[in-house]
Amino acid sequence: MLIILSFLSNQKLRESASKSFSYLNLFDNLSIIMDTLNINGTEDTPSVTLDKSKGVFEISGRSLPEDAAGFFKPVLSWIEAYKEQSNPATNLQVKLEYFNTASSKLILDILTKFEKIQGAKIIWYHFSDDEDMKEAGQEFSELVEIPFEFKSM
C-alpha cells in the first residue's frame, strides 16, 4: 500500500485522508499522490482512477463492498477537494458491470458531487446486452442535473 499524505496538494483532501486512514489501511492497492486517487479493483470492489493531471476519471468493475460508505469515503473526499480547482472539462467514465443497493446510494452521492463541478459530464458504459445497467444509468441521469452520455461496450 502506498499512501503519501505529505505530498497532497489540497489541505481538505489531506485532512480527509488522515481521518479515513483507519479504513484506508484495508486497501492493499490504494494510492493518493498529489492530485491522483487510485484504487485497484477486486472481485467485490471497483477500480477507481481519479487523476486531475491526466484528465482521467473512471470507476469500473463490480461494486459489492461490505462497507460501501467506507469504501467510497476517500472517493467522495477526493471529489470534494477536486471541485475547488477542477479542470475545464471533467468526464467521469462509469464502466460498472454490477453494483449492489448500498453502492447505488454512494454512486448517487458521487454523481451529486460531480453535478457541482462546472464542465462535468458522465459517460455511462454498459454492455450492449445489459439492459439493467443501461436503465440504471438512465435512472441516475434523471436524478442529477448533469449531462449523461450512454455508450455500449
Secondary structure as a PSIPRED ss2 file (coil, helix, strand):
# PSIPRED VFORMAT (PSIPRED V4.0)

   1 M C   1.000  0.000  0.000
   2 L E   0.000  0.000  1.000
   3 I E   0.000  0.000  1.000
   4 I C   1.000  0.000  0.000
   5 L C   1.000  0.000  0.000
   6 S C   1.000  0.000  0.000
   7 F C   1.000  0.000  0.000
   8 L C   1.000  0.000  0.000
   9 S C   1.000  0.000  0.000
  10 N C   1.000  0.000  0.000
  11 Q H   0.000  1.000  0.000
  12 K H   0.000  1.000  0.000
  13 L H   0.000  1.000  0.000
  14 R H   0.000  1.000  0.000
  15 E H   0.000  1.000  0.000
  16 S H   0.000  1.000  0.000
  17 A H   0.000  1.000  0.000
  18 S H   0.000  1.000  0.000
  19 K H   0.000  1.000  0.000
  20 S C   1.000  0.000  0.000
  21 F H   0.000  1.000  0.000
  22 S H   0.000  1.000  0.000
  23 Y H   0.000  1.000  0.000
  24 L H   0.000  1.000  0.000
  25 N C   1.000  0.000  0.000
  26 L C   1.000  0.000  0.000
  27 F C   1.000  0.000  0.000
  28 D C   1.000  0.000  0.000
  29 N C   1.000  0.000  0.000
  30 L E   0.000  0.000  1.000
  31 S E   0.000  0.000  1.000
  32 I E   0.000  0.000  1.000
  33 I E   0.000  0.000  1.000
  34 M C   1.000  0.000  0.000
  35 D C   1.000  0.000  0.000
  36 T E   0.000  0.000  1.000
  37 L E   0.000  0.000  1.000
  38 N E   0.000  0.000  1.000
  39 I E   0.000  0.000  1.000
  40 N C   1.000  0.000  0.000
  41 G C   1.000  0.000  0.000
  42 T C   1.000  0.000  0.000
  43 E C   1.000  0.000  0.000
  44 D C   1.000  0.000  0.000
  45 T C   1.000  0.000  0.000
  46 P C   1.000  0.000  0.000
  47 S E   0.000  0.000  1.000
  48 V E   0.000  0.000  1.000
  49 T E   0.000  0.000  1.000
  50 L E   0.000  0.000  1.000
  51 D E   0.000  0.000  1.000
  52 K C   1.000  0.000  0.000
  53 S C   1.000  0.000  0.000
  54 K C   1.000  0.000  0.000
  55 G C   1.000  0.000  0.000
  56 V E   0.000  0.000  1.000
  57 F E   0.000  0.000  1.000
  58 E E   0.000  0.000  1.000
  59 I E   0.000  0.000  1.000
  60 S E   0.000  0.000  1.000
  61 G E   0.000  0.000  1.000
  62 R E   0.000  0.000  1.000
  63 S E   0.000  0.000  1.000
  64 L C   1.000  0.000  0.000
  65 P C   1.000  0.000  0.000
  66 E C   1.000  0.000  0.000
  67 D C   1.000  0.000  0.000
  68 A H   0.000  1.000  0.000
  69 A H   0.000  1.000  0.000
  70 G H   0.000  1.000  0.000
  71 F H   0.000  1.000  0.000
  72 F H   0.000  1.000  0.000
  73 K H   0.000  1.000  0.000
  74 P H   0.000  1.000  0.000
  75 V H   0.000  1.000  0.000
  76 L H   0.000  1.000  0.000
  77 S H   0.000  1.000  0.000
  78 W H   0.000  1.000  0.000
  79 I H   0.000  1.000  0.000
  80 E H   0.000  1.000  0.000
  81 A H   0.000  1.000  0.000
  82 Y H   0.000  1.000  0.000
  83 K H   0.000  1.000  0.000
  84 E H   0.000  1.000  0.000
  85 Q H   0.000  1.000  0.000
  86 S C   1.000  0.000  0.000
  87 N C   1.000  0.000  0.000
  88 P C   1.000  0.000  0.000
  89 A C   1.000  0.000  0.000
  90 T E   0.000  0.000  1.000
  91 N E   0.000  0.000  1.000
  92 L E   0.000  0.000  1.000
  93 Q E   0.000  0.000  1.000
  94 V E   0.000  0.000  1.000
  95 K E   0.000  0.000  1.000
  96 L E   0.000  0.000  1.000
  97 E E   0.000  0.000  1.000
  98 Y E   0.000  0.000  1.000
  99 F E   0.000  0.000  1.000
 100 N C   1.000  0.000  0.000
 101 T H   0.000  1.000  0.000
 102 A H   0.000  1.000  0.000
 103 S H   0.000  1.000  0.000
 104 S H   0.000  1.000  0.000
 105 K H   0.000  1.000  0.000
 106 L H   0.000  1.000  0.000
 107 I H   0.000  1.000  0.000
 108 L H   0.000  1.000  0.000
 109 D H   0.000  1.000  0.000
 110 I H   0.000  1.000  0.000
 111 L H   0.000  1.000  0.000
 112 T H   0.000  1.000  0.000
 113 K H   0.000  1.000  0.000
 114 F H   0.000  1.000  0.000
 115 E H   0.000  1.000  0.000
 116 K C   1.000  0.000  0.000
 117 I C   1.000  0.000  0.000
 118 Q C   1.000  0.000  0.000
 119 G C   1.000  0.000  0.000
 120 A E   0.000  0.000  1.000
 121 K E   0.000  0.000  1.000
 122 I E   0.000  0.000  1.000
 123 I E   0.000  0.000  1.000
 124 W E   0.000  0.000  1.000
 125 Y E   0.000  0.000  1.000
 126 H E   0.000  0.000  1.000
 127 F C   1.000  0.000  0.000
 128 S C   1.000  0.000  0.000
 129 D C   1.000  0.000  0.000
 130 D C   1.000  0.000  0.000
 131 E H   0.000  1.000  0.000
 132 D H   0.000  1.000  0.000
 133 M H   0.000  1.000  0.000
 134 K H   0.000  1.000  0.000
 135 E H   0.000  1.000  0.000
 136 A H   0.000  1.000  0.000
 137 G H   0.000  1.000  0.000
 138 Q H   0.000  1.000  0.000
 139 E H   0.000  1.000  0.000
 140 F H   0.000  1.000  0.000
 141 S H   0.000  1.000  0.000
 142 E H   0.000  1.000  0.000
 143 L H   0.000  1.000  0.000
 144 V C   1.000  0.000  0.000
 145 E C   1.000  0.000  0.000
 146 I C   1.000  0.000  0.000
 147 P C   1.000  0.000  0.000
 148 F E   0.000  0.000  1.000
 149 E E   0.000  0.000  1.000
 150 F E   0.000  0.000  1.000
 151 K E   0.000  0.000  1.000
 152 S E   0.000  0.000  1.000
 153 M C   1.000  0.000  0.000
